[in-house]
Amino acid sequence: MSRTFLFLLGSSRGQGNTEILARKAAEQLSPEVGQRWIDLTAHPLPDFEDLRHDSDHTRPTGDNTALLLDATLEATDIVIASPLYWYSLSAPTKRYLDHWSGWLRTPGIDFKATLEGRTLWGVTALAHEEQVVADPLVGTLRNSAAYMGMRFGGVLLGNGSKPGDVLKDEEALLRAKTFFAPERQPEIARFPYEVR
């Protein structure tokens, strides 16, 4: 399977610092690596309804849920590009991950087995000098990858509040140049209690 990156933009502001940083990292990908960009605010998902214990699960068709499900299944690499909002993921990004719970029970797609071994990445901009405040966001992505048996490529962090501020973060721009480097082979994610 050839590599295909799905970039999911979770900001409430177009062309924000997180998207800028994600695009800087994506510029380094080889031309033969596929890229698909989906703005979660332009393709909003409905609030997730937990039907785990109901038996009537059907594959969505013809809507944003179907679009995002199909895009997720087709990607070898999923990049969550969410700004740090109140120390975690943005609402559209969290809603997307909530829908994974439903997709796990959708007949005919074997969602967990399909994503197993693929790679989950994160990109975020934060308006705080201490990057440790992004730990809840990083933990959400790492633990989601661990549950799914996915590889975790880590989170590319940049600093910025006003539009374009991240372009002043020279360290983040330098990290972006190698973030998706093919020689980086992310390992299968583990929960924190598994690596102590």
Stockholm file with secondary structure:
# STOCKHOLM 1.0

chainA/1-196         MSRTFLFLLGSSRGQGNTEILARKAAEQLSPEVGQRWIDLTAHPLPDFEDLRHDSDHTRPTGDNTALLLDATLEATDIVIASPLYWYSLSAPTKRYLDHWSGWLRTPGIDFKATLEGRTLWGVTALAHEEQVVADPLVGTLRNSAAYMGMRFGGVLLGNGSKPGDVLKDEEALLRAKTFFAPERQPEIARFPYEVR
#=GR chainA/1-196 SS CCCEEEEEECCSSTTCHHHHHHHHHHTTSCTTSEEEEEETTTSCCCCCCCCTTCSCCCCCCSSHHHHHHHHHHHCSEEEEECCCBTTBCCHHHHHHHHHHHHHTTCTTTCHHHHHTTCEEEEEEEESCSCGGGGHHHHHHHHHHHHHHTCEEEEEEEEECSSTTGGGGCHHHHHHHTTTTCTTCCCCBCCCGGGCC
#=GC SS_cons         CCCEEEEEECCSSTTCHHHHHHHHHHTTSCTTSEEEEEETTTSCCCCCCCCTTCSCCCCCCSSHHHHHHHHHHHCSEEEEECCCBTTBCCHHHHHHHHHHHHHTTCTTTCHHHHHTTCEEEEEEEESCSCGGGGHHHHHHHHHHHHHHTCEEEEEEEEECSSTTGGGGCHHHHHHHTTTTCTTCCCCBCCCGGGCC
//
